[in-house]
C-alpha cells in the first residue's frame, strides 16, 4: 500500500515547480516608475517596511535622546564654568574695590601728613574695645611714639596715646569720659572743654549761657591743652541744652568715624607751648 507521502509526491512536485516558475516570472516583471523592482522585491519591501520604520524611529529617537543628553551635559558644564567665572570676577571686583577704598584713605592720610607741621607716623588700627573708647595701633615706642601723642584722621581728632610699647600703642579716644580736649567754636571762637560721653558722643562744657552757639557749628581744637595742635576738627554741634549755673551744655557729634577706624596719623608733637594752627 502506497504511503500518503508517496501519493502526494506529484502534487508537491507540481507545487514546487509552480513556485519556482512564479519566482522566475516575478523577477522579470517591471514596476511602474523609474526604479525597476521585481514583484518579489516589492513583496519583501512591503513585509519589512514596518520593521524598518520602527527600527529607524527607535534608532532616531535614541540618537536624538543621546544628542539631547550630550547637549544638556554641555549646557550644564558651560553653566558651571560661567558660574565659576562670575564668582572669580566678583571676588576680583570686591578686591579691587577694597584696594581702591584703601588707596583713597591712604591718599587722604598722606595729604594730611603733608599739611601737618609736626613729624608724624601713619599707623593701622589692630584692635579696639567694644565701647570704642580705646584702640590699639601697630606702631609704638619703636617708632618714637610717646604718651600724649595726638592721634588724628583726615576727618578729625581721634584721641591721644596713653600707653606705648615696642611696636604697639594704646589710644584713648575722645569718647572716653576721662578724656578732655581744649576746644572752641570755629565760627564765634567761643571756648570750652570737650569731654566724652561714650556711645552718646561728646559734650562741650564751660560754655557761657550768653555765648553764641548754633546747631551745625564746627568745633575745633584750641591748642590750650598743650596736647592737640590748634585747628583740628573735633566735631559738629548737634544740640544745645541748659547747664548748671550760667553755662549751657553743647552736644557735639564727633567728625572722625570712630566706629570704622582703619588708618590714623600719630603726631609726634614737640613738647612745649601750644601747637601751631593746622592749615
C-alpha atoms as an extended CHARMM CRD file, in Angstrom:
* protein
*
       279  EXT
         1         1  UNK       CA              0.0000000000        0.0000000000        0.0000000000  PROA      1               0.0000000000
         2         2  UNK       CA              1.4290000000        3.3350000000       -1.0420000000  PROA      2               0.0000000000
         3         3  UNK       CA              2.1600000000        5.7960000000        1.7130000000  PROA      3               0.0000000000
         4         4  UNK       CA              0.3360000000        9.1520000000        1.8480000000  PROA      4               0.0000000000
         5         5  UNK       CA              3.6350000000       10.9680000000        1.1400000000  PROA      5               0.0000000000
         6         6  UNK       CA              4.1670000000        8.9000000000       -1.9900000000  PROA      6               0.0000000000
         7         7  UNK       CA              0.6380000000        9.6410000000       -3.0990000000  PROA      7               0.0000000000
         8         8  UNK       CA              1.1330000000       13.3360000000       -2.6780000000  PROA      8               0.0000000000
         9         9  UNK       CA              4.6090000000       13.4670000000       -4.2550000000  PROA      9               0.0000000000
        10        10  UNK       CA              3.4040000000       14.5220000000       -7.7370000000  PROA      10              0.0000000000
        11        11  UNK       CA              1.2800000000       17.2370000000       -6.2070000000  PROA      11              0.0000000000
        12        12  UNK       CA              4.1710000000       18.5270000000       -4.1280000000  PROA      12              0.0000000000
        13        13  UNK       CA              6.4860000000       18.4320000000       -7.1310000000  PROA      13              0.0000000000
        14        14  UNK       CA              3.9710000000       20.3950000000       -9.1360000000  PROA      14              0.0000000000
        15        15  UNK       CA              3.6790000000       22.9740000000       -6.3250000000  PROA      15              0.0000000000
        16        16  UNK       CA              7.4600000000       23.4060000000       -6.1750000000  PROA      16              0.0000000000
        17        17  UNK       CA              7.6820000000       23.8450000000       -9.9490000000  PROA      17              0.0000000000
        18        18  UNK       CA              4.8930000000       26.3950000000       -9.9540000000  PROA      18              0.0000000000
        19        19  UNK       CA              6.5250000000       28.3240000000       -7.1200000000  PROA      19              0.0000000000
        20        20  UNK       CA              9.8790000000       28.3130000000       -8.8950000000  PROA      20              0.0000000000
        21        21  UNK       CA              8.2430000000       29.4510000000      -12.1090000000  PROA      21              0.0000000000
        22        22  UNK       CA              6.4290000000       32.2030000000      -10.2500000000  PROA      22              0.0000000000
        23        23  UNK       CA              9.7400000000       33.4050000000       -8.8410000000  PROA      23              0.0000000000
        24        24  UNK       CA             11.3200000000       33.4150000000      -12.3150000000  PROA      24              0.0000000000
        25        25  UNK       CA              8.3780000000       35.3080000000      -13.7600000000  PROA      25              0.0000000000
        26        26  UNK       CA              8.2800000000       37.8490000000      -10.9930000000  PROA      26              0.0000000000
        27        27  UNK       CA             11.9480000000       38.6170000000      -11.4380000000  PROA      27              0.0000000000
        28        28  UNK       CA             11.1880000000       39.8010000000      -14.9780000000  PROA      28              0.0000000000
        29        29  UNK       CA              8.1500000000       41.9130000000      -14.2360000000  PROA      29              0.0000000000
        30        30  UNK       CA              8.8680000000       45.7000000000      -14.4880000000  PROA      30              0.0000000000
        31        31  UNK       CA              7.4320000000       48.0060000000      -11.7870000000  PROA      31              0.0000000000
        32        32  UNK       CA              5.9680000000       51.4030000000      -12.5820000000  PROA      32              0.0000000000
        33        33  UNK       CA              8.2130000000       54.4860000000      -12.3800000000  PROA      33              0.0000000000
        34        34  UNK       CA             11.8960000000       54.9840000000      -12.9400000000  PROA      34              0.0000000000
        35        35  UNK       CA             13.0320000000       52.3190000000      -10.4450000000  PROA      35              0.0000000000
        36        36  UNK       CA             12.8370000000       48.7090000000      -11.5190000000  PROA      36              0.0000000000
        37        37  UNK       CA             11.6750000000       46.3440000000       -8.8430000000  PROA      37              0.0000000000
        38        38  UNK       CA             10.5140000000       42.7590000000       -9.0850000000  PROA      38              0.0000000000
        39        39  UNK       CA              7.2780000000       41.6460000000       -7.5710000000  PROA      39              0.0000000000
        40        40  UNK       CA              9.2720000000       39.6310000000       -5.0660000000  PROA      40              0.0000000000
        41        41  UNK       CA             11.2710000000       42.6530000000       -4.0590000000  PROA      41              0.0000000000
        42        42  UNK       CA              8.0900000000       44.6630000000       -3.6480000000  PROA      42              0.0000000000
        43        43  UNK       CA              6.6040000000       41.9180000000       -1.5170000000  PROA      43              0.0000000000
        44        44  UNK       CA              9.7310000000       41.7490000000        0.6240000000  PROA      44              0.0000000000
        45        45  UNK       CA              9.8260000000       45.5230000000        0.9820000000  PROA      45              0.0000000000
        46        46  UNK       CA              6.1540000000       45.5670000000        1.8930000000  PROA      46              0.0000000000
        47        47  UNK       CA              6.7730000000       42.9880000000        4.5770000000  PROA      47              0.0000000000
        48        48  UNK       CA              9.8950000000       44.5490000000        6.0430000000  PROA      48              0.0000000000
        49        49  UNK       CA              8.9830000000       48.2330000000        5.7310000000  PROA      49              0.0000000000
        50        50  UNK       CA              7.0610000000       48.3660000000        9.0530000000  PROA      50              0.0000000000
        51        51  UNK       CA             10.0320000000       46.7630000000       10.7550000000  PROA      51              0.0000000000
        52        52  UNK       CA             12.4280000000       49.1820000000        9.1090000000  PROA      52              0.0000000000
        53        53  UNK       CA             10.2590000000       52.1540000000       10.0950000000  PROA      53              0.0000000000
        54        54  UNK       CA             10.0820000000       51.0600000000       13.7130000000  PROA      54              0.0000000000
        55        55  UNK       CA             13.7870000000       50.3450000000       13.7780000000  PROA      55              0.0000000000
        56        56  UNK       CA             14.6030000000       53.6640000000       12.1500000000  PROA      56              0.0000000000
        57        57  UNK       CA             12.2950000000       55.5670000000       14.5420000000  PROA      57              0.0000000000
        58        58  UNK       CA             13.7880000000       53.8070000000       17.5510000000  PROA      58              0.0000000000
        59        59  UNK       CA             17.3110000000       54.4460000000       16.3350000000  PROA      59              0.0000000000
        60        60  UNK       CA             16.4830000000       58.0730000000       15.5460000000  PROA      60              0.0000000000
        61        61  UNK       CA             14.7970000000       58.5390000000       18.9040000000  PROA      61              0.0000000000
        62        62  UNK       CA             17.7370000000       57.0180000000       20.7130000000  PROA      62              0.0000000000
        63        63  UNK       CA             20.1290000000       59.1980000000       18.7430000000  PROA      63              0.0000000000
        64        64  UNK       CA             18.0410000000       62.2810000000       19.5000000000  PROA      64              0.0000000000
        65        65  UNK       CA             17.9360000000       61.4250000000       23.1680000000  PROA      65              0.0000000000
        66        66  UNK       CA             21.6710000000       60.8830000000       23.2080000000  PROA      66              0.0000000000
        67        67  UNK       CA             22.3220000000       64.1760000000       21.4290000000  PROA      67              0.0000000000
        68        68  UNK       CA             19.9340000000       65.9390000000       23.8110000000  PROA      68              0.0000000000
        69        69  UNK       CA             21.7810000000       64.3590000000       26.7350000000  PROA      69              0.0000000000
        70        70  UNK       CA             25.1050000000       65.4840000000       25.2970000000  PROA      70              0.0000000000
        71        71  UNK       CA             23.6920000000       68.9940000000       24.7670000000  PROA      71              0.0000000000
        72        72  UNK       CA             22.3560000000       69.1430000000       28.3180000000  PROA      72              0.0000000000
        73        73  UNK       CA             25.6910000000       68.0000000000       29.6920000000  PROA      73              0.0000000000
        74        74  UNK       CA             27.3650000000       70.6710000000       27.6120000000  PROA      74              0.0000000000
        75        75  UNK       CA             24.9480000000       73.3420000000       28.8510000000  PROA      75              0.0000000000
        76        76  UNK       CA             25.4370000000       72.2010000000       32.4420000000  PROA      76              0.0000000000
        77        77  UNK       CA             29.2160000000       72.2830000000       32.0990000000  PROA      77              0.0000000000
        78        78  UNK       CA             29.0100000000       75.7140000000       30.4740000000  PROA      78              0.0000000000
        79        79  UNK       CA             26.7690000000       76.9820000000       33.2820000000  PROA      79              0.0000000000
        80        80  UNK       CA             29.2030000000       75.6960000000       35.8840000000  PROA      80              0.0000000000
        81        81  UNK       CA             32.0710000000       77.3580000000       34.0590000000  PROA      81              0.0000000000
        82        82  UNK       CA             30.1770000000       80.6380000000       33.8060000000  PROA      82              0.0000000000
        83        83  UNK       CA             29.2340000000       80.4180000000       37.4900000000  PROA      83              0.0000000000
        84        84  UNK       CA             32.8960000000       79.9230000000       38.3920000000  PROA      84              0.0000000000
        85        85  UNK       CA             33.8510000000       82.8500000000       36.1580000000  PROA      85              0.0000000000
        86        86  UNK       CA             31.2360000000       85.0580000000       37.8260000000  PROA      86              0.0000000000
        87        87  UNK       CA             32.4860000000       84.0790000000       41.2850000000  PROA      87              0.0000000000
        88        88  UNK       CA             36.0560000000       84.8120000000       40.2470000000  PROA      88              0.0000000000
        89        89  UNK       CA             35.1630000000       88.1370000000       38.6600000000  PROA      89              0.0000000000
        90        90  UNK       CA             33.0410000000       89.0790000000       41.6830000000  PROA      90              0.0000000000
        91        91  UNK       CA             35.9170000000       88.2940000000       44.0210000000  PROA      91              0.0000000000
        92        92  UNK       CA             38.3240000000       90.2910000000       41.8730000000  PROA      92              0.0000000000
        93        93  UNK       CA             35.8700000000       93.1970000000       41.7580000000  PROA      93              0.0000000000
        94        94  UNK       CA             35.4970000000       93.1660000000       45.5480000000  PROA      94              0.0000000000
        95        95  UNK       CA             39.2510000000       93.0520000000       45.9890000000  PROA      95              0.0000000000
        96        96  UNK       CA             39.6890000000       95.8810000000       43.5090000000  PROA      96              0.0000000000
        97        97  UNK       CA             37.0560000000       97.9520000000       45.3110000000  PROA      97              0.0000000000
        98        98  UNK       CA             38.7230000000       97.2980000000       48.6620000000  PROA      98              0.0000000000
        99        99  UNK       CA             42.0930000000       98.2830000000       47.2170000000  PROA      99              0.0000000000
       100       100  UNK       CA             40.5480000000      101.4370000000       45.7400000000  PROA      100             0.0000000000
       101       101  UNK       CA             38.9930000000      102.4410000000       49.0610000000  PROA      101             0.0000000000
       102       102  UNK       CA             42.2100000000      101.7680000000       50.9350000000  PROA      102             0.0000000000
       103       103  UNK       CA             44.1720000000      103.7870000000       48.3980000000  PROA      103             0.0000000000
       104       104  UNK       CA             41.7340000000      106.6790000000       48.8260000000  PROA      104             0.0000000000
       105       105  UNK       CA             42.0830000000      106.5710000000       52.6310000000  PROA      105             0.0000000000
       106       106  UNK       CA             45.8620000000      106.4320000000       52.4400000000  PROA      106             0.0000000000
       107       107  UNK       CA             45.8960000000      109.2910000000       49.9440000000  PROA      107             0.0000000000
       108       108  UNK       CA             43.8500000000      111.4260000000       52.3480000000  PROA      108             0.0000000000
       109       109  UNK       CA             46.1900000000      110.4400000000       55.1750000000  PROA      109             0.0000000000
       110       110  UNK       CA             49.2040000000      111.4130000000       53.0680000000  PROA      110             0.0000000000
       111       111  UNK       CA             47.6240000000      114.7660000000       52.2860000000  PROA      111             0.0000000000
       112       112  UNK       CA             47.1030000000      115.3520000000       55.9990000000  PROA      112             0.0000000000
       113       113  UNK       CA             50.6780000000      114.3030000000       56.7280000000  PROA      113             0.0000000000
       114       114  UNK       CA             51.9360000000      116.9090000000       54.2640000000  PROA      114             0.0000000000
       115       115  UNK       CA             49.8140000000      119.6300000000       55.8580000000  PROA      115             0.0000000000
       116       116  UNK       CA             50.8290000000      118.9140000000       59.4290000000  PROA      116             0.0000000000
       117       117  UNK       CA             53.7800000000      120.9100000000       60.7520000000  PROA      117             0.0000000000
       118       118  UNK       CA             54.9460000000      118.1370000000       63.0710000000  PROA      118             0.0000000000
       119       119  UNK       CA             56.6930000000      114.8320000000       62.4400000000  PROA      119             0.0000000000
       120       120  UNK       CA             54.0290000000      112.1650000000       62.0810000000  PROA      120             0.0000000000
       121       121  UNK       CA             53.7370000000      108.4010000000       61.8590000000  PROA      121             0.0000000000
       122       122  UNK       CA             50.9480000000      106.6040000000       59.9740000000  PROA      122             0.0000000000
       123       123  UNK       CA             49.5440000000      103.5990000000       61.8180000000  PROA      123             0.0000000000
       124       124  UNK       CA             46.8970000000      100.9270000000       61.4190000000  PROA      124             0.0000000000
       125       125  UNK       CA             44.2480000000      100.0520000000       63.9610000000  PROA      125             0.0000000000
       126       126  UNK       CA             44.8030000000       96.4440000000       65.0300000000  PROA      126             0.0000000000
       127       127  UNK       CA             42.3670000000       96.2260000000       67.9340000000  PROA      127             0.0000000000
       128       128  UNK       CA             39.6570000000       98.0310000000       69.8460000000  PROA      128             0.0000000000
       129       129  UNK       CA             37.4110000000       97.5340000000       72.8170000000  PROA      129             0.0000000000
       130       130  UNK       CA             33.6820000000       97.0470000000       72.3750000000  PROA      130             0.0000000000
       131       131  UNK       CA             32.8920000000      100.5650000000       73.5810000000  PROA      131             0.0000000000
       132       132  UNK       CA             35.3760000000      102.1010000000       71.0880000000  PROA      132             0.0000000000
       133       133  UNK       CA             36.8620000000      104.1580000000       73.9230000000  PROA      133             0.0000000000
       134       134  UNK       CA             40.3310000000      102.7270000000       73.3020000000  PROA      134             0.0000000000
       135       135  UNK       CA             42.0630000000      101.3280000000       70.2180000000  PROA      135             0.0000000000
       136       136  UNK       CA             45.3830000000       99.6140000000       69.5930000000  PROA      136             0.0000000000
       137       137  UNK       CA             47.8500000000      100.7110000000       66.8970000000  PROA      137             0.0000000000
       138       138  UNK       CA             50.6040000000       98.7610000000       65.1600000000  PROA      138             0.0000000000
       139       139  UNK       CA             53.1690000000      101.4870000000       65.9570000000  PROA      139             0.0000000000
       140       140  UNK       CA             54.6880000000      102.2920000000       69.2970000000  PROA      140             0.0000000000
       141       141  UNK       CA             57.8370000000      103.2340000000       71.1720000000  PROA      141             0.0000000000
       142       142  UNK       CA             59.9330000000      101.6770000000       68.4160000000  PROA      142             0.0000000000
       143       143  UNK       CA             58.7170000000      104.4500000000       66.1330000000  PROA      143             0.0000000000
       144       144  UNK       CA             59.3750000000      107.1240000000       68.7970000000  PROA      144             0.0000000000
       145       145  UNK       CA             55.7150000000      107.3360000000       69.8100000000  PROA      145             0.0000000000
       146       146  UNK       CA             55.0490000000      108.5360000000       73.3410000000  PROA      146             0.0000000000
       147       147  UNK       CA             52.2570000000      109.0660000000       75.8040000000  PROA      147             0.0000000000
       148       148  UNK       CA             50.0720000000      112.0770000000       74.9090000000  PROA      148             0.0000000000
       149       149  UNK       CA             50.9530000000      112.0000000000       71.2230000000  PROA      149             0.0000000000
       150       150  UNK       CA             47.7240000000      113.1140000000       69.4950000000  PROA      150             0.0000000000
       151       151  UNK       CA             46.0560000000      110.7520000000       67.0290000000  PROA      151             0.0000000000
       152       152  UNK       CA             44.0500000000      112.1570000000       64.1230000000  PROA      152             0.0000000000
       153       153  UNK       CA             42.4690000000      111.2470000000       60.8090000000  PROA      153             0.0000000000
       154       154  UNK       CA             41.7690000000      113.4660000000       57.7820000000  PROA      154             0.0000000000
       155       155  UNK       CA             38.2670000000      113.9850000000       59.2130000000  PROA      155             0.0000000000
       156       156  UNK       CA             39.2680000000      114.9770000000       62.7220000000  PROA      156             0.0000000000
       157       157  UNK       CA             40.5750000000      114.1230000000       66.1920000000  PROA      157             0.0000000000
       158       158  UNK       CA             40.6490000000      110.5020000000       67.3610000000  PROA      158             0.0000000000
       159       159  UNK       CA             42.3540000000      110.7670000000       70.7510000000  PROA      159             0.0000000000
       160       160  UNK       CA             45.7670000000      110.5170000000       72.3710000000  PROA      160             0.0000000000
       161       161  UNK       CA             48.2400000000      107.7620000000       73.1940000000  PROA      161             0.0000000000
       162       162  UNK       CA             48.0590000000      106.6440000000       76.8240000000  PROA      162             0.0000000000
       163       163  UNK       CA             50.4390000000      103.6550000000       76.6170000000  PROA      163             0.0000000000
       164       164  UNK       CA             53.3320000000      102.9250000000       74.2520000000  PROA      164             0.0000000000
       165       165  UNK       CA             55.4380000000       99.7900000000       73.9130000000  PROA      165             0.0000000000
       166       166  UNK       CA             57.6700000000       98.4190000000       71.1960000000  PROA      166             0.0000000000
       167       167  UNK       CA             55.5730000000       98.0450000000       68.0550000000  PROA      167             0.0000000000
       168       168  UNK       CA             52.2360000000       98.7830000000       69.7130000000  PROA      168             0.0000000000
       169       169  UNK       CA             50.4270000000      101.6180000000       71.4460000000  PROA      169             0.0000000000
       170       170  UNK       CA             47.0840000000      102.2100000000       73.1290000000  PROA      170             0.0000000000
       171       171  UNK       CA             44.9480000000      105.2120000000       72.2710000000  PROA      171             0.0000000000
       172       172  UNK       CA             42.2800000000      106.7990000000       74.4470000000  PROA      172             0.0000000000
       173       173  UNK       CA             39.6080000000      108.1010000000       72.0860000000  PROA      173             0.0000000000
       174       174  UNK       CA             37.7350000000      111.3280000000       72.6990000000  PROA      174             0.0000000000
       175       175  UNK       CA             34.6230000000      109.2670000000       73.5140000000  PROA      175             0.0000000000
       176       176  UNK       CA             36.1650000000      108.2270000000       76.8310000000  PROA      176             0.0000000000
       177       177  UNK       CA             34.5550000000      110.1890000000       79.7250000000  PROA      177             0.0000000000
       178       178  UNK       CA             38.0510000000      110.5300000000       81.2030000000  PROA      178             0.0000000000
       179       179  UNK       CA             39.2850000000      112.3530000000       78.1230000000  PROA      179             0.0000000000
       180       180  UNK       CA             39.2750000000      116.0950000000       77.5780000000  PROA      180             0.0000000000
       181       181  UNK       CA             40.1580000000      118.3600000000       74.6700000000  PROA      181             0.0000000000
       182       182  UNK       CA             40.5120000000      122.1490000000       74.8150000000  PROA      182             0.0000000000
       183       183  UNK       CA             38.1770000000      123.3900000000       72.0900000000  PROA      183             0.0000000000
       184       184  UNK       CA             36.4940000000      126.3870000000       70.5370000000  PROA      184             0.0000000000
       185       185  UNK       CA             33.5690000000      127.1180000000       68.2620000000  PROA      185             0.0000000000
       186       186  UNK       CA             35.0900000000      127.8750000000       64.8890000000  PROA      186             0.0000000000
       187       187  UNK       CA             32.5090000000      130.4800000000       63.9240000000  PROA      187             0.0000000000
       188       188  UNK       CA             32.4490000000      132.5730000000       67.1310000000  PROA      188             0.0000000000
       189       189  UNK       CA             35.7140000000      131.4680000000       68.8240000000  PROA      189             0.0000000000
       190       190  UNK       CA             33.7900000000      130.5880000000       71.9890000000  PROA      190             0.0000000000
       191       191  UNK       CA             35.9700000000      128.2940000000       74.0890000000  PROA      191             0.0000000000
       192       192  UNK       CA             35.2750000000      125.2900000000       76.2940000000  PROA      192             0.0000000000
       193       193  UNK       CA             36.3270000000      121.7220000000       77.0700000000  PROA      193             0.0000000000
       194       194  UNK       CA             35.0760000000      118.7600000000       75.0530000000  PROA      194             0.0000000000
       195       195  UNK       CA             34.6710000000      115.5430000000       77.0530000000  PROA      195             0.0000000000
       196       196  UNK       CA             33.4890000000      112.1050000000       76.0320000000  PROA      196             0.0000000000
       197       197  UNK       CA             30.1020000000      110.5860000000       76.7320000000  PROA      197             0.0000000000
       198       198  UNK       CA             30.7310000000      107.1060000000       75.3940000000  PROA      198             0.0000000000
       199       199  UNK       CA             28.1390000000      105.9230000000       72.8890000000  PROA      199             0.0000000000
       200       200  UNK       CA             26.2510000000      109.2250000000       73.1890000000  PROA      200             0.0000000000
       201       201  UNK       CA             29.1210000000      111.1890000000       71.6240000000  PROA      201             0.0000000000
       202       202  UNK       CA             30.7490000000      114.3350000000       73.0380000000  PROA      202             0.0000000000
       203       203  UNK       CA             29.8130000000      117.2460000000       75.2870000000  PROA      203             0.0000000000
       204       204  UNK       CA             31.3320000000      120.7190000000       75.3360000000  PROA      204             0.0000000000
       205       205  UNK       CA             31.4160000000      122.1810000000       78.8250000000  PROA      205             0.0000000000
       206       206  UNK       CA             32.0780000000      125.6140000000       80.3390000000  PROA      206             0.0000000000
       207       207  UNK       CA             30.2760000000      127.4080000000       77.5420000000  PROA      207             0.0000000000
       208       208  UNK       CA             28.6810000000      130.6280000000       78.7470000000  PROA      208             0.0000000000
       209       209  UNK       CA             24.9170000000      130.8450000000       78.6240000000  PROA      209             0.0000000000
       210       210  UNK       CA             25.3260000000      134.0750000000       76.6710000000  PROA      210             0.0000000000
       211       211  UNK       CA             27.7330000000      132.5870000000       74.1290000000  PROA      211             0.0000000000
       212       212  UNK       CA             26.6300000000      132.4150000000       70.5180000000  PROA      212             0.0000000000
       213       213  UNK       CA             26.4120000000      128.7300000000       69.6350000000  PROA      213             0.0000000000
       214       214  UNK       CA             24.1980000000      127.1610000000       66.9990000000  PROA      214             0.0000000000
       215       215  UNK       CA             23.4500000000      123.6450000000       65.8540000000  PROA      215             0.0000000000
       216       216  UNK       CA             25.7820000000      122.8620000000       62.9660000000  PROA      216             0.0000000000
       217       217  UNK       CA             28.6920000000      124.9500000000       64.2920000000  PROA      217             0.0000000000
       218       218  UNK       CA             32.0790000000      123.3140000000       63.8060000000  PROA      218             0.0000000000
       219       219  UNK       CA             34.1410000000      122.6330000000       66.9430000000  PROA      219             0.0000000000
       220       220  UNK       CA             37.9420000000      122.5670000000       66.6290000000  PROA      220             0.0000000000
       221       221  UNK       CA             40.8840000000      122.1840000000       68.9790000000  PROA      221             0.0000000000
       222       222  UNK       CA             42.1700000000      125.3760000000       70.6030000000  PROA      222             0.0000000000
       223       223  UNK       CA             45.6680000000      124.0790000000       71.4080000000  PROA      223             0.0000000000
       224       224  UNK       CA             45.4760000000      125.3270000000       75.0140000000  PROA      224             0.0000000000
       225       225  UNK       CA             45.7600000000      121.7960000000       76.4670000000  PROA      225             0.0000000000
       226       226  UNK       CA             49.3010000000      121.5180000000       75.0300000000  PROA      226             0.0000000000
       227       227  UNK       CA             48.4040000000      118.1050000000       73.5740000000  PROA      227             0.0000000000
       228       228  UNK       CA             46.4560000000      118.7090000000       70.3890000000  PROA      228             0.0000000000
       229       229  UNK       CA             47.6240000000      121.2410000000       67.8120000000  PROA      229             0.0000000000
       230       230  UNK       CA             45.2890000000      124.1220000000       67.1730000000  PROA      230             0.0000000000
       231       231  UNK       CA             42.6250000000      123.9970000000       64.4800000000  PROA      231             0.0000000000
       232       232  UNK       CA             41.9700000000      120.2360000000       64.2080000000  PROA      232             0.0000000000
       233       233  UNK       CA             38.2820000000      119.4530000000       63.7270000000  PROA      233             0.0000000000
       234       234  UNK       CA             36.6450000000      117.7030000000       66.6680000000  PROA      234             0.0000000000
       235       235  UNK       CA             33.0380000000      117.6030000000       65.5730000000  PROA      235             0.0000000000
       236       236  UNK       CA             29.8230000000      119.4600000000       64.8480000000  PROA      236             0.0000000000
       237       237  UNK       CA             27.3020000000      120.8640000000       67.3420000000  PROA      237             0.0000000000
       238       238  UNK       CA             24.2750000000      118.5580000000       67.3640000000  PROA      238             0.0000000000
       239       239  UNK       CA             22.1760000000      120.0840000000       70.1500000000  PROA      239             0.0000000000
       240       240  UNK       CA             22.2560000000      122.7630000000       72.8560000000  PROA      240             0.0000000000
       241       241  UNK       CA             20.8490000000      122.4460000000       76.3740000000  PROA      241             0.0000000000
       242       242  UNK       CA             20.9070000000      124.1990000000       79.7380000000  PROA      242             0.0000000000
       243       243  UNK       CA             23.8370000000      123.5520000000       82.0050000000  PROA      243             0.0000000000
       244       244  UNK       CA             24.4790000000      124.3420000000       85.6480000000  PROA      244             0.0000000000
       245       245  UNK       CA             24.5490000000      127.9820000000       86.6830000000  PROA      245             0.0000000000
       246       246  UNK       CA             25.3060000000      130.3720000000       83.8680000000  PROA      246             0.0000000000
       247       247  UNK       CA             26.5410000000      127.7590000000       81.4090000000  PROA      247             0.0000000000
       248       248  UNK       CA             24.9450000000      125.5750000000       78.7760000000  PROA      248             0.0000000000
       249       249  UNK       CA             25.6970000000      122.0850000000       77.5640000000  PROA      249             0.0000000000
       250       250  UNK       CA             26.6550000000      121.7920000000       73.9340000000  PROA      250             0.0000000000
       251       251  UNK       CA             26.3430000000      118.3000000000       72.4430000000  PROA      251             0.0000000000
       252       252  UNK       CA             28.9120000000      117.5510000000       69.7520000000  PROA      252             0.0000000000
       253       253  UNK       CA             28.8780000000      114.7980000000       67.1610000000  PROA      253             0.0000000000
       254       254  UNK       CA             32.4760000000      113.6160000000       66.5170000000  PROA      254             0.0000000000
       255       255  UNK       CA             33.5770000000      114.1480000000       62.9550000000  PROA      255             0.0000000000
       256       256  UNK       CA             36.0110000000      111.2130000000       62.8190000000  PROA      256             0.0000000000
       257       257  UNK       CA             34.1230000000      107.9450000000       62.4120000000  PROA      257             0.0000000000
       258       258  UNK       CA             35.4270000000      106.1600000000       65.4910000000  PROA      258             0.0000000000
       259       259  UNK       CA             33.4000000000      103.0610000000       64.6670000000  PROA      259             0.0000000000
       260       260  UNK       CA             35.2710000000      102.4210000000       61.4190000000  PROA      260             0.0000000000
       261       261  UNK       CA             38.8330000000      103.4530000000       62.1480000000  PROA      261             0.0000000000
       262       262  UNK       CA             41.3780000000      101.6500000000       60.0000000000  PROA      262             0.0000000000
       263       263  UNK       CA             44.3150000000      104.0100000000       59.4250000000  PROA      263             0.0000000000
       264       264  UNK       CA             45.3210000000      107.0080000000       61.5640000000  PROA      264             0.0000000000
       265       265  UNK       CA             48.1160000000      109.5380000000       61.8400000000  PROA      265             0.0000000000
       266       266  UNK       CA             50.0490000000      109.9270000000       65.0790000000  PROA      266             0.0000000000
       267       267  UNK       CA             51.5910000000      113.3730000000       65.5580000000  PROA      267             0.0000000000
       268       268  UNK       CA             54.9340000000      113.4010000000       67.3250000000  PROA      268             0.0000000000
       269       269  UNK       CA             54.2350000000      116.8720000000       68.6210000000  PROA      269             0.0000000000
       270       270  UNK       CA             57.2950000000      118.5230000000       70.1750000000  PROA      270             0.0000000000
       271       271  UNK       CA             56.9100000000      119.2690000000       73.8470000000  PROA      271             0.0000000000
       272       272  UNK       CA             56.4600000000      122.9200000000       74.6940000000  PROA      272             0.0000000000
       273       273  UNK       CA             53.8540000000      125.6150000000       74.1270000000  PROA      273             0.0000000000
       274       274  UNK       CA             50.5790000000      125.3520000000       72.2710000000  PROA      274             0.0000000000
       275       275  UNK       CA             50.8130000000      123.9420000000       68.8030000000  PROA      275             0.0000000000
       276       276  UNK       CA             50.5750000000      125.9260000000       65.6350000000  PROA      276             0.0000000000
       277       277  UNK       CA             47.2370000000      126.0080000000       63.8930000000  PROA      277             0.0000000000
       278       278  UNK       CA             46.7560000000      123.4430000000       61.1730000000  PROA      278             0.0000000000
       279       279  UNK       CA             46.0010000000      124.7820000000       57.6980000000  PROA      279             0.0000000000
